[in-house]
Amino acid sequence: MDLSSLNPPQREATKHDQGPLLVLAGAGSGKTRVITHRIGLLLERGVRPGAILGLTFTNKAATEMRERLASLMNRDLAKQVRLHTFHALGANILRDEIEAIGYKRPFTILDEAERERVLKRVLEELKLSSSAVPVDRILGLISQAKNAMTTPAKLSAAKFSPEMPRAQQLFGHYQQALKNLNAVDFDDLLLMPTELLRTRPDIREKYRQMFRYILVDEYQDTNPIQLAFLAELVAPPQLNLMVVGDDDQSIYGFRGAASDTILLFEKIYPTAKVITLEQNYRSVSNILRVANHVIGRNTKRKVKNLWSAHGDGALVQHVALTSDDEEAKWIANRIGSQQVTERRTLDQFAILFRAGNQARELEEALRARRLPYRLVGAQSLFDRKEIKDALCYLRLLLNPHDELALRRVINVPSRGIGITTMANIDQTAKEDSLALFEVVRRMSKQGKVAEKTRAGMLELTGVIDATRQRLREVDREALRPMLLNYLKEIGVERAIRADEPNPNVAEIRWKMVSELVEGIARAEEPESASAYAVLDRYVQSVTLDLTLIAQEREEENRNKITLMTLHSSKGLEFPVVFMCGMSEEQLPHRRAVEEGGGAAIAEERRLCYVGITRAREQLVLTRSRSANLRGERVTRKASRFLGEIPPELLEMLDASGVPTMPVAPDPTKLSNLEQIARLQAMLQAKQRP
């Protein structure tokens, strides 16, 4: 393994052998390079690929890591290393062990819409009105409780929530409904394996022996249930656990991630070795100096001072505009002119903002300039009705007793199965203790139903039964045409054309279904995997990784300006970044300001730091002096984070390019220790190569 491309701290982390290891990886410091090189070195030392477990937070990150690993060594060997998201690992364990907790195989993973339908059915059975119960908030509390490994009543964050008593009342009923459906929700993919490993020492030992080396990416984003899951997997006495992360980039407090996770690592594992990566390979020095000064105001952190060998670069610019719409127009005009004067393509520009509602003025300004853009978070392929219908039909191929999937598509296309027929099906299923699919099959042969309905039921059950049989027999090469033919036979194309009056649009919608099937056929699985296994893993992965689902096809994003929230930007980088809304109550957000400081402001500061460190060459910070809120013009103050940047690091301009007064830091808000820390950081930065 050639380690010559690594700097000394990176090499030290890569060559670490036994025992726990914490790698404090500052933004842009090459953490993925360290992880992949360490995996490669372990393989070179003779460690079995299957004994190495890498945990990430998105399928995209796992895929990137696998590709990096494949570029270092034999691709087939790289494929055998187990690289998963936490949820995918949980799903894999449940796939093999779920019978130990009273479920049957295969089981169903519910998406968000299906969770809502389950809870609404629970409300119906309890004779409660779903319109009077905030279903989304109840499910939110249940989710929080599961991630804290407790019940809603014991959730400290919900102690004063008006929905807590109702959530506690419904919690057990909701869980029993999932059990009756042989289904799990997204949170169960972590909770159930953790409880299984805790209560079954034999199963826990099986996986501890299986995973001898565990590496965790973005460790600062782990929440309590993920940490508990990890603790069950780590096998003493070797404790071959490597975690890589940056407490300065812990920005997911709303998901349960705790910013002090990294700070506590050495207390949990007292023998841990700690290595800090501070050399940044992304940004010019002036951008990093601004980032260091901003994040340096957070006191509860591991000190890191990013530095770069890329030279000083341009000063960070700060531009104050009169209003939100003027701010948006200025950014659009600036991008338009830079595109020409600096010969840049539009995909080199990103506009980052704190909240989604800030995008409206930006979109209008870019459209007015006829500058193409992509708004991250727009409707994805997997949010489309025809794709959801197709996926439900694929789920029924894998498990015809998947009640939620059947309910969604039982009358798609129209089969004459209306409310009355569905009620009869439900009643029969309850009286005879049968699965819905079995009732539909029986009614198609001997039920007292209209001829159209009988024909529709026969088509539904017949096509599913016949294709299920073929799925067990065909090889992988035949999977694509078989699935495409199945979706045609079952009526997905027919439903699209009946629903869409425009034939051209209908053709596009059917083409999207065809692309879904192409994606299944192209899925990277071991050559030994059966067609059934390929389909099973693909359908589950769609539910597992919402980040991957939300991404648009790469070719559609070429040469477009990127608009995205600061949260969405984490892990990305762009040559030129505009951070807009640098005003109090925008960044930091109003909710954090109203809390009066403390942890909420510290997280907002980390969010600001993440945005700053997305920029490689140029960073422009913009704000508006006023805004139109509910029909009233209100004045906005500059963000406190601007005041934390030394004036000499900012080039301050107004809309016409005229220098303005600097936003100076308030020295009364700096403690003596903070002033000393700032001076030390400046001296260290000057000594960097």
N, C-alpha and C positions, 0 to 999 in steps of 0.2 A: 504494500500500500504506500503510494507516494504521498508524503505529508509536507512536501516542500512548499506547497501553495498556502499553507497555514501559518499564521503568526504564532509566536511563542505560547500565549495563553490558549489559543485554539489547539495547538499540538498537545499541550499538557492535558487538556480535557479529553482529547481524542485517545490518548495513550493510557488514560486512567484504567486501572484493572479492576480490583475488587473494592466493595464497600460503597456507601452512598456518596453521591456527587451532586452538588448544586452548581450550575453554571449560570451566573448572572450575566445575561446577554443583553447589552444595551441595544437600542434601535439600530438596525442596519449593521450589526456587528458579525453577521455570518453564522447565526445559530444553526440553521439547517445544514450548512456545510459541516459543522462540528458533529451534529447527530449522525449524518450519513457516513462521514469518515470513521466515526467510532464504530458504527455497525459494520462497516467494511473491514476494519481492523479486527473486530471480534470474529468475523467469518474467516479471516486470514489466519487467526490463531487456532482455528479448528472448532469454534462453537457452531453447533447445528443451527441452520437458519430458523427452524421452527421453535427454537429455544429463545429467540429474540423477539420481544414484544415492543413495538413503538406505538405510543398513544398520542393522537392529535385531536383537534376539535372539529375539523371538517374533512370530508372526503377529498376536497381539493388539496388540502395540506398533505394528506396521506398519499395522494397520487403524485404530487410534486416530489415528496420525499422518495417515493419508490423510483421515479424517473431519475432523480439525482443519483440514487444508489445504483441503478442499472448502468448509468454512465461511467461509474467507477469500476464496475466488475461485470461478471457474467450475468446477463439479464435473467436467465432462468433461475439462478441462485437468488437474485434480488427478489424475484416473485415469491419465493418461499418464506421470506421474512414476514412476520405477522405485523402489518402496519394497519391500525384501525383507529376509528374514533372510539371514544368511551362507549357511546351508545351501540355502535356496531359490534364491539367486543361483547357487550351485554347481550345483544341479540344472538350472537354466535353461541354463547354459553347456554342461554335459554333454549336455543334450538336443539342442543344435545341433552339438556338436563331438566327441562321444564316439567317432565312427568314426575320428578321428585317432589314437586310442590302441588301436585294434584291437577295439573293441566294436561291436555292432550297435544300430541304433535300431528300436523303442524298447527301453530297458533297464528293469530292475526295481530298485526300492529296497526293501531288506529291513528288516523291523522286528526287534525284539530276539529274539522267539521264533523267527523264521526264521533268524537268525544262529546260534542254538543248534542248530537242526536241521541246518544246514550243517556245523557243526563236529562234531556227533555222527556224521554220515555220513562225514566225513573220518576220524574215529577208527575207524569200522567198516572202512573200506578199508585202514587201516594195521594192522588187527587189534589195536586197543587197546580196552580196556574203558572205556566212557563213565562207568561207575560209579566207576572208580578215578581218573578225571581230573576235576578241578574245572572243569567247562566254563565256568561263569560267571566264575571268576577268570582263566582263560586268556583269555577274550574281553575281560575288563577290561584285561589287560596289552597285548593286541593293540590295543585302542582307545587306551590311553595312548601306545603307541608311534607309532601313526598321527598322533595329535594333536601329537606331538613331532617328526614327520617322520623317524622312525628305525625301527629294529627292536627287538623286546623285549630282545635281548642288549645293545644299546647304550643302553638306557633306564636312566639313572643311578638313578632312583627305585626300580627293580626289581632293582638289583644283588644284593641279598641275599635276594630273594624265592625261596622254594623252587619256585615254579611257573615261574620264568623260563626254565630250560632246556627244559621241555616247551612253553612258549609259543613259544620260538624255533624248536623243531623243527616245530611245527604251522603257524607263520605262513605259510610259502610254500605249503603244501598248502591252507590256508584261502583264500588269495588266488586260487590256481588254480581252486579249486572255485567261487568267485564268478565268475571269468572264464568258466568252462564254462557257468554258468547265465545268463551275460550280465546279471549282477546286481552291484549295489554296496551297501555298507552305509552307515550314516549318516555315519561318519567319512570315507568315500571322497568324499562330496559336497564336502568341503573339500580333501582331499589330492589327488585326481585333477585338479581344475581348477587348483590351484596348480602342480603338476608340469607340466601341459599348458602353462600360460602361461609357465613358466620355460624349457621346452625348445622351444617353438614361437614365435619372435619375431613371425611373421606374425599368429598368432592373438592374441598379447598386444597387439600394436599395434592390432588391430581393436577390442578392448574398451577400450583406453586412449583411442582416438579416439571411441568410443561414449560413454563416461562422462567428461565434462569436469569435473563437479563431484561430489565424493563427500562425503557427510555420514554420520558414524558415531555412533549413540546408544549409551550405556552402554559407553564405550570401556574402562573399567576391567575389564570382564568378558571382554575378548578373551584368547584363549590363543595360544600360539606359531603354530599353523597358520593361525589367522584373521589374525594380524598378517602372516604371510608372504603369504597370499592377497591381503590389502589392498595390500601393497607392490608386488605385480605389477600391480595395477590402477591405481595412482597414476602419472600421466603427468608426467614432468618436461618443460619447466622450470617450468610454472606451479604445479604441486603444489597444486591447488585442493582441499585436503583439510581438512575441518572435523571435529574429534572433540569429543564432549561427554561428560563423565563426572565421577565423583567417586571419588578414591582411597579416601576414608573409607567408601565403600560397596562395596569390593571384598571379597566374601564367598564367592567360588566357587573358592577354592584347590583344593578336591578335584576340580574339573573341569579344572584346568590353568591357570586364570586367574592372572596374576601381579599382585600389588598394586602393583608398581613400574612397570607399563606406562605410566601417566600421567607418572610421574616421569622416564621415559626419553624422552618425546616430544620434548622440546626438544633432546636430544642427537641424536636421529635426524633432526630437522628444525630445524637451528640458526636458521633465519630465522622460526620460528613466532611468531605473536603469541599472547599468553596473556591471557585475560579471566576474571575470577572473579565468579561470581554468589553473593552471600551473603544477599540478602534472601529470607527464607522466607515463602511465601504460605499455608502450611498450619497452622502451630502457634502457640500462644501463647508468650510470651517465656520463661516459667519452664521450659517443656519444653525449649526450645532451649538455655537456660543449662545445664541438666543434660546435654544431649547434647554441648555444647561442652566441658564439663569432662571427661566420660568419654573422648571421642575425643582430647582434648588430651594424654592420657598416651601416645599413640602418637607416637614421635619421627620415624619415617620416613614423612612425609606432607607434602602441600602445605597450608599453614596456611589455614584458613577459619574464620571466626566467624559462625555463622548469627545473624540477628536478624530481628525481626518487628515489624510495625506493628499487630498485633492486640491489644496490651496484655499485661500480665503474666499474667493468668489465674490459675487455682488453682495452689497448690504441688503438686509431684509427691508422691504418698503412698507410704510404704513400710510394709508390714504383715508382721509375722513371726507365723507360725502354728506350732502344735505339731508337725504332721505333714503329709504330702502330702495325705491325704484331708481333713483339716481345712482345708487351704489351698484345695482344690477346692470344698468346701462353702461356705467364706467367699466365694469369688468368685461362686458361683451365687447365694447370698443377697444379696450386694451388687448384682448385676445386677438381680435380681428387685425389690429395693426401689427402685433408681434408675429402673427402668422406670416405676414408679408415681409417685415423688416428683418426678422431673424430666420426666415425660411423654415419655420417649424410646421409640422403636421399637427392637426387638431388633437390627435390622441396623446400629444405631449402635455396637454393642459388638463388640470383638474380644479374644480371649484368645490370646496368643502364647507359644510355648514352644520350647525348644532342640531337643528330640528327640521323635520320634513316640510313644515309649512313655509320655510324660507325659500323653497325651490320655486314657488310660483312666479315671483318677479324675475328670477334668473331665467326661467324658461321663456317668459315673454320677451325679455331683452335679447336672448340668443335667437329666438325665432325672428324678431324684428331685423336682426343683422344677417339672417339666413345662415346662421352657423349651426351645423348639425351637432347634436349632443345625444348622450345616453343618460337617462336618469336611473341609477341603480335602485332596484326595489320596485320597478314597474312589473306589470303582470308577466309571469313566467309561463313557459310552455306547460308546466305541470299544474297551473291554476286554471287552465282552459277546460271547459265542460267535456269536450270530446275526449281529452286525454284522461280526465278523471274517470269517465265512463269506461274507456278502454282498459285502464288499470284495474278497475273493479272486475271486469270480465276476466282479466288475467289472474286476479286473485281467486276467482271462482274455479279456474282451471287447477290451481294448486290446492284449493280447499273449498269444495262446493258447500260446506257448512258455514262459510263465512257470511253470517247473517247480514252484517252491515253492507257488505258489497252487494249481496243479492237484493236488499231493499232499494239500493240506489238505482239498479239497472233492470229490475224485474219488468218494468214497463218501458224500457228504452231499447228499441223503438216501441211504439204503442202496440201492446198485445191484448188490449181490452181488460187489463188487470187494474181496475180502479179501486176506489176506497172500500167499496162493499166487498169485492172479491178478496182484497188484502185482509180485511177484518175476518173473513171466513177462514183464510189461510192461518192467520194468527190464532184464531179460536181452536182450529183443528190441531195445530202444533202444540198448544197448551194442553188440550184434553188428552191427546194420544202420546204426549211426551216425544214428539218427533221434531227433527230439524226442519226449518222452513223448506229447504230444497227437497226433502223427502215428501213433504206435503204437496208441493207443486208437482212433483213427479207422479204422485198417486192421483191427484186431481186431473192431470192431463190424460189419464187412462180411464178413470171411473167417476170423476167428480161431476156434479150437476152444474156445469158452467156452459156459457154460450160457445158456439162452434168456433168463433174467432179466438176466444180466450183459450179454448182447448188447443187449437192449432199453435197459438203463441207459446203455450206452456210446453207442448211437445217439441217445438223448435228449440226452446231455451234448454230444457233438460237433455234433449237428444244430442244437440251439438256439443254441449259441455261434456257429457259422458263419453261421446265418441272421441273428442279431441284429447280428453284426459288419458284415454287408453293409448292414443298415438304418441302423446308426449312421453310416456314411459318407454316407448319403443324406438323413436327416431334418434338419429345421431345429430350432432350439433349443426352440421351443414344444412340439415333440413328444417332447423328451428324457425328461421326467418319466414320462408314461404308458408310453413304450417300455421304460424301465428297470424300472419296476414290473412290467410284464407279463413281462419277461425273467426277473426274479427269481422270479416265480411259476412260469413255465414250467420253469425250471431246477430247481425243487424246494426253494427256501429256505423258503417257507411250509409246504410239506409236511413238511420236516425238523423245523421248530419244533413243529408239532402232533403229530408222532410222538414227539418228545422230551419234550414237556410234557403231563402228564396233566390238569392243570387248564386247562380251555378259556379261562377268563378271563385267566390268566397268559399262555397261548399267544397270545391276542389282543393283549395288551400288548407281547409280544416282537415280533410281526409289525408292530405299529404303529411300533415303534422303527426297524425296517428301512424302513418307509414314510417316516419322518422323515428318515432318511439320504438317501433319494432326493429328498425335498423340498429338503434342503440343497444337493444337487448342482444341482438346477434353479434355485435362487436364487443360486448363486455369481456374484459380481460379476466378469464378464469383458467385454472389449470386444465391442461389438455384432457386429463382423466375425468373432468367434471361432466356429468350427464346433462342433457338438454333440460331436464327437470330442475337440476341444481342451478344451472345458469339462470333460468327464469325466476326461480325462488329467490336467489340472492339479489337479482336486479330489482324485483318488485319490493323487497324489503328495504333495499338501499334508497329507493325513492322516498320512502317515509322517513328514513333515518337522517338524511343529511339535507336540511332545509337550505343551507348555504349553497350547496351545489345546485339544487333545484332552481334557486332564484337567479342563477346566472343565465344570461342570454347567450346565444351561439356566438362564437368568437368572430366569425366573419361579419356579423351584423354590427360589431362594435368598432371596426377599424375606422381610423381617421374621424373620430367623433370626440368632442369634449366630454369629459366625465363629470357628472354632477352626483355627489353623494354626501351622506351624513358622515360626520367624524367617526362614529362607531363603525360604519361600513368600510372606512378607509384603512382600518388597521391591517397591517401586513402588506399594503400596497406601496408603490412609489411612483412619482411622476417628475419629469424634468421641471415643470413650472406648476406651482400650486398657489391658488387664491383661497385664503381663508376669510370668508365674509362674516359679517355679524359680530365683530369684535367689540361688542358693547355689553354693559351690565344688563343682566336679565336675558341676554341671548347666549353669551359665553362669558362668565358662568350663567347657566340657565336660571330662570326665575325661581324655580322650586328650590334650587340649592341656595340662592340668595335669601329666600324667605326663611330657610332653616337657620340662617344666621352664621354660617361658616362651618368649621369643623370638618368632619369626614366628607360631607357632600361637596364642599368647595375643593377639598383635596382631590376628589375624583374628577371634578370639572377641570382642575389644573392638569391632571394626567391626560385628560381628553385633549386639552389644548396642546400638550407636549406631543401626543400621538400625531395630531394634525401637522404640527411644525415639522416633525421628522419624516413626513411623507415626501417632502420637497428635496430634490437632488441639486438643482442649479439655482432656481429662483423661488423666493417666497414673498408673496404680497399679502399683507394683512389689511383688510378693509373694514370700515364701520360706517354707520350713518348717525348723524347728529340728532335726527328726529324720526318719528314713525307715526303712521296713521293707525291708531288703535281704536276700534269701535267708533269710527267717525271723528275722533278727536286727535289733534296733532299733539304728540307728547315729545319731550326732550329726552334724549338718551345720553348717558354718560359713557365715557370710554371704559372698556373692560379693565378690571384691575390687573389682568395679566399683561396688558400693554404697559402698565406702570411698573411692572417688575423687570422690564427689559432696559438695560442701560441705554441712555440716549445715543451714545456713540455707536451702537450696533444697529440703529434704525435710520433709514433715509425717509423723512416724513414729508409728504406731498399733499396738496389739495387736488381737486379735480383738474386744474389747469397746469399742474406740475410745479406750482409755487411752493417753496418750503414753508411749513407751518411750525408753530411752537411745539417743542417736544413734550411728550407725556412722561414727565419725570416720576421716578419712584418716590413714594412718601417715606422719608427716612425714619419717621416716628413709628412706622409699622415694622421696621427691621430690628430684631433683637441684636445684642452684641454678638452672640454666637452666629447669627445669620450673616452679619457683616463680615465676621472673620471667615466664615465658610465661603462667602462670595469672593473675598480677596484671595483665599487659597486656590479656589477654582480658577481664577484669572491667571494666577502665577503658574499653575500646572498647565493651563492651556498654552501659555507662552513657551513652555519648555518642550511641548510636543514637537516631533519632527514635522 
